[in-house]
């Protein structure tokens, strides 16, 4: 590496759940490309990184072929400043180890001489091509020497369908700094109702188990872990504390469980007063899964729609004042507590709206969908070594595309200068 490596390096780390981008009409891709390309060029970092989750989208069998095309378009837009693009895409949906993760790296033309990537097989850093190149590695990531991809073990959650969740790990040298960049997609909340009727930490405890697994795997892989600047960024699926958040929204409302009578009335709904004590054993939990169709919080006993403050179903979260959820997010930011389960990880202060669940309709993109409670799912975390290496006053941590339809997740970036 030459003398340029002695100067302070600028990094741009972005995470984007792109599941909404890949569909037959590709209606969101151009606006998404505009926002991402503009931000990469304006930051002018030495190394710009995008960690993607859900590449190929929900219809990944039909749409996974769109992913390399999107990456190539982005690379071509910024090639005058970033001639080197390298992408690792897990698109083999027929593999049992399929994660749908994608990690994309753009190296600035001024940084090609002092950025190297680690070869895990050879256990050494290797130089990058100096000519303009777009490398897309999408086949056989299980055997890729420049990246480590893992799907989470099935025993983490044997009771549900094994989804596309895991991590993709690369290591880089930027000047004298060694960086572990880990793309992670953690488990989501399968049911809004389960957070009320069952263990409120049902899903968060599983996310903790998975992220602890990632951290332990990466630490074991390092001979001298104390010098590694580790950044973990992706769709961590962190959710608000359901108890404190619901109490905040429904302070003066009474709760009612909407019950479905499966024995005699088929789909007929029955109201059950929430004062009835529900048993906490497994059989009671199974019974509730079968019978509770919704939970409502009402201002009084009336049945009029205007009396309903909040209605929660398995995949519906319908608050009477959705505008307030978008504009008054500072009031419930303190309910974002899941990150506190990882005291060994650091995060810059959040000063941006929830990143999920935004409308996927480009004609009505400035609203939350009424599917889930708002949450800061998309995050950039780091270890102490990385946190201590940051020039704090030049650090930016924010969501992007706030006035553009980026899909149901807003991408999040961390722009940093390494001391």
N, C-alpha and C positions, 0 to 999 in steps of 0.2 A: 504494500500500500504506500502511496506517495504522501507528500506533505499536506495535501488537502484533508487527509483523515484527521489531522490534529485540530481542525476547527470544530466548532460545535455543530452537531448534526440535527436537522429538523426531520421529524417523523409525522406522518399523517396516518392514523389508524382508524378505520371505519368498519362498522358492522351493519349488515343489511339483511334482514329476512326478506327474500325476494320471491316468496311463494306466489304473490299476487301478479307478478310480471308475466308469467308464462301461461298463456292461454291461446286459443286459436286466433283471436283477433289482434293480439299483441298491442292492445290499445294504450298501455301505460309505459311501454318501453322507451319511447323517444323522449318523453318528458323526464323520465328517470335518468336517462343518459345525459340529458342537458344539465340537470342539477349536479350529478356526480362529476362529470367532466369539468364543469365550471369550478367546482370546489377544489378539485385536485390541482388545476392550473393556478388558481388564485393562491393556494397555500404554498405552492412551489417547494414542497418538501423534498429532501434527498431520497427518501423511500416512502412511497404511498401504498397502503395496504387496504384491501377490502376483504373482509370475512363475510361470506354469504352462507345463508341457511335456506333450506328448501329449494335448492336449484331444481328447475324443472316444474315446480309448482305442484298443485294437487293432482293434475293429470300428467304426471311425469313420464308415463309410457309414451304419450303422444307428443309431449312438449320438451323433453330433455334435449332434443336436437337444437332447440333455440338458444341454449345456454352458450355454447362456444361462439355462436354468431354474435350474441350480445357482447361478449368479452372482446371479440375482435373489433367490433364497432367502437367500443370505448377506447381500446388501445390505439386505433387509427386516429381518433379525434385528438389525442394528446401526444402522438408520437414525436412531434417536433420538440417537445420538452422531455418526454419520457420514452426514449427509443427502446428500452428493454421492458418487456412484459412477460411475466411467467405466471401461469395459472395451474392450479391443481384442482381438478373437478371430479367429484365422485358421482358419476352418472350411470354406473352399471347397476340399474335397478333390479336386475335378475340375481344379483349376488346377495347372499344372506347377510353380508356385512355392509350393505348399502346404507349410507348416511345422508346423501344429497347435499353434502357440504362442498363449498368451493372457497379456495383462498387464492387471491389474485394480488400480484406484486408488480409495482411500476417503479423502476429505478431511473432517477433523473440523469440527464446526460452529463452533468457535472459530477455525479457520484459514482459512475461506473468503475472508477479506479479504486474506490475504497469501500465498496459493498460486496460482500461475499456470502455465499450460502453454505450451510453445513450439510455434508454428506453423512448420513447416519450409518451407512454401511462401511465407508472408509474411515469414519470418525475423524474427519478433517474438513476445514472450510475449502471451498473451491471457488474459483473466479467465475465471473459472469461473462457472457458474450459482449463484445464491445460494439458490434454492428446492430442495426435496427433488427429487432426480432420479436416475434410473438410466439411464445412457447405455450401450448395448451396440452397439459398432461391429464388425460381423462381415462386412460385404460390401465388397469392393474395397479391401482394405488396401494393395494396391500403389499406390493413388492417394490414400491417406489423408494429409492434410497434418499431422496431429498425431502421426504415428508413422512410423518408417521400418522396413519389414520386408524382409529379404533371406533367400533360401535360398542355402546355400553353393554355389559354382560346381561344376558336375559334374566338372570336371577334378581336383578335390581327391582324388577316389578313383574313378577310372574303372572299376576292376576289380570293383566291387560294385554292387548295386542302389542306385539313388539314393534315399536315405531322406528322412524329414521332419526335416531338421536345418538350422538357420539361426539368425537373431537378429531381435529386435524391439526397437527403440530409441525411447525417449521422453525428452524433456527438460523439466525443471520448474524453477521458481523458488520457493523456500520462504524467505520473508523476503529476505535479501540473498544467499542461497546459490543457485548454479546447479547443478543435479543432472542428470547423464546416467545414466539407468537403463536397463540393457541386459539383456534377457532372452535367454539363450543356451542352445541345446541342441547339444552337441557329439557327435561320433561315438562309438558304443559299441564294445566288444570283441566282434567277431563270433564268434570261436572261442577257447575256452580253450586248445585244443591248439596253435593258431598261436603263442601266446606262448612255448611251449616249443620247438617244432620249427623255428620260423622266427625272424625278427628280434624280440626281446623288445620293441622300441620300435615295432613295426609300427603299432599303433593310436595310441599316445601321440604319435608324430611327426605323424600326421595331425591329431590334436586341436590340437597346437601350431600347425600351419599354419592351421587354421581360426580359432583364437582370435587369432592375430597379424593375420589378415585383418580380424576385427571391430575390433580396436584401431586398426589403420591407417585403416579406413574412418571411424571416429568422429573420429579426430584430424584427418583431412583436412576434415571437415565443420565444424570450429570455427575461427573467426577468432582467438580468444585461448584456446587450449586450457589454458593454465596456471591459469585461474580455474575450470575445470570440475571439480566433484566427481563423479568417475565411479565408478559401482558396477556391476559385472558379476556378475549372479547368475542361476543356473539349474542345469540338470542338465549339469554339465561333464564327466560321465562319467570323472573322474579315477580311476585304478585303482592298486593297490599295485604296487610294484616286484616283478615276478614272481620274479626270481632270489633276492633277499634274503628275500622272504616264504616261498617254497617251501623254501629252506634252513632257515628257522626252524622250519617245521612238520615237516620230514622229516629232521632232523639225523642220526638213527641208522638211517635206512631206505635200502634199495637201490631204485633206480629200474628199472622194466621197462616197455618199450613193448608194448602189446597190438596185435598186427598182424592185419590182415584179409587173408587170401589170396584175391585177386580172380581169380587165373589158373586155379586148379584146384578150390578148395574152397568157392567161394561165400562164405557168411557165416561159415565156420569161423574161429575165433580162434587165432592162433599167438603164442607168447611169444618176444620177441626181447630178448636181453641188452643192456642199455644201454651196455655197454663197446664195442659195435660203433661205429666212427666213421662218422658220417653226413656225406655230402658237402653242401656249402653252396651248390651251384649251383642254377639255376632248375629244371632237370629233376628234381633230387633233391627239391626243395621240392614240386613238383607230384606226384611219386610218393608223398611222405609224406601229402599231402592225401588221396590216394585210399586209402591203406592203413592208416594209424594210426587205430585206433578208440578207444584209451584209453591213458592212462599211469597206472601204479600205483607207489606207493612202499610197500615191504614191509619188515617188521622182520627177516625171514629168508627163506629160499627156500621155505618152506612155502606151500601153496595155500589154507590155511584162511582164512576171512573175517576172523578176528580178527587175522591177521598183516598185513592191509592197513591202513596208516596213512592213505593218501590215494589216491583214484581220481579222475582227471580225464578227462572226455570233452569233446566240443565244447561242450555246454551243460550240463555237470554238474561239480560240485565237491563231492565227498563225503569229508569229513574224519571220522575215527573219533570225534572228540570235539567235536561241533558246539557243545555248551554252552560249552566253553572259548573258542571263537571269539567268542561273545557276551559272556562275562563278563571275558575277559582281553584286551580290545582295546587297552588301553594298551601291551601288550607288542609289538604290531606297528604302532602308530601311526607309528613312525619309518620304516616302509616306504612311507608315503604321501609320495612324493617328486616327483610330477608337477608340482605347483605351483611347484617350484623352477625349472622351465623358463621362468618368467615373472618375472624379477627386478624388472620395472617395476611389478608388481602386489603389493598387500599383503593380508594376511588376519589376522584376529584368531586367537588361539590356539584350536585345536580341543580341546574337552574334552567330547566327546559320542561315543557309539558310532557305528560305521559306519551310513550312511543307506540302505544297499542290500546284499543283496536280502532284504527282510523278507517273511514269509509274507503271502499275500493272503487267507488263510482267517480270518475274524473269530473262529472258535472256537479257533484255534491261532496267534494273531498274534504271540506273543512269541518266535518262532524265526526263524532264517535259512532261506530256501529253499536247497536243495542244487543250485543252478543255476550260481552264480558265486562266486568268492572275495568276501568282504566288502570293501566299499570306501566311501570318503567321496566319493560321486559329486556330491552336491548342495552347492554352495558359494556363498559371497558374497565376492567379491574387490573391490578398489578401487585407484584410483591414489594417488599420494603426496599430492596435494592433498586428497583425501577423508580419507585416513588422518590427516593433520596437523590436520584440522578436527574430529576426534572428541574428545569428552570421555571419556577412556579409562576412568575409574573407574566410569562409569555405563553402559558398553557391555555388552550381552549377546549372545553368539553360541552358539546351541544348536540341537539338533533338538527337535521337538515331537511330541506324540502317541506317546510311547514306550510307553505302556501301552494304546494303542488301535490297532486295525487301520486304518492310513492307506493301505494298498496296499503295493506292493513297495518304494516309497521313503518314508522319513520326511522330512517337510518340514523345512527349516532356516530359522532367522530370525536376523537381525541387528537389534537394537534399539539406537539410537544417539541421542546428543544432539550437535547441531552447535554448536561454539563460535562 
